[in-house]
Amino acid sequence: MTHEKIEEFTTEEFDRTFKTNIYALFWLTRAALPRMQPGSAILNTTSIQAYDPSPNLLPYAATKAAIVSLTKTLSQLGMKQGVRVNAVASGPVWTPLIPATMPAEKVKSFGKDTSFERPPQPIEIAPVFVFLASQEASYITGEVYGATGGQTPF
């Protein structure tokens, strides 16, 4: 959800956002990593919000920044057994969450601030994930790849 004032963010919303985006990533990685073979890869999804946060997305942006840190830390732990850990930081991507979580006037302009003047469809950023999962990325770990439509602030 988007809010204009800090007091509009509820504790429940803040907790749910962190439990969904951070706790889930941690617990899933903790369960999977010991079972993974050398050459495997863990891919995390972060966002341009990690680097250029919008105040109206405070909890979401904070979790996306935490994912960057977790990715870099987990890459060091994963490499001890030959598992690469990377992330993709996308810009505004058109998903069902967009119209469900934004006012209609913001939905109309969603993604207009990219170089493409529109948000991508998920299929347009999927190849970055495929590359990072492949053996062609065998020497890449602890990295965050931007797929921001030209908005990359990092």
LINHUWO-V789016 format. One line per field, one symbol per residue. ss: DSSP state (H for helix, E for strand, L for the rest). psi: psi as a letter, one per 40 degrees, with the letter a starting at -180 (. if undefined). A space follows every 10 residues. Layout:
ss=???
psi=???
This chain:
ss=LLLLLHHHLL HHHHHHHHHH HHHHHHHHHH HHHLLLLLLL EEEEEEEHHH LLLLHHHHHH HHHHHHHHHH HHHHHHHHHL LLLEEEEEEE LLEELHHHHH HLLHHHHHHL LLLLLLLLLE EHHHHHHHHH HHHLHHHLLL LLLEEEELLL LLLL
psi=iiidideehi dddddddddd dddddddddd dddeeiiiei ihhihaiddd dgihdefddd dddddddddd dddddddddd efhihiihhi ahhhidddde eiidddddeh eeeidefiii iddeeddddd ddeieefefh ieihhhgefe ehe.
